[in-house]
């Protein structure tokens, strides 16, 4: 048998029950705001990562998946977030220099990629 939950079913007085509900709602709002912010940042990063992936596809030349793997490789060797590597790479189209550590990591990643293709 299914029972409908009412204010009287909550523990404590109706005011305490309302306070508990308000606290749960406030907690859920905070969670949703954090999730929304995370998704917003991901959407912003997506475009620059896709641009960098395209640049790597031209440099290598390689597939989308291989370009992704190369960007991940550079990110790991530079100890930088993938979106930071992508921003730096895309920034070179505006004349910004690629940081030396990223430049070395990209060079080595491309060399490893070409060597693997030769096999």
Secondary structure, 3 states (H helix, E strand, C coil): CCCCCCHHHCCCCHHHHHHHHHHHHHHHHHHHHHHHHHHHHHHHHHHHHHHHHHHHHHHHCCCHHHHHHHHHHHHHHHCCCHHHHHHHHHHHHHCCCCCHHHHHHHHHHHHHHHHHHHC
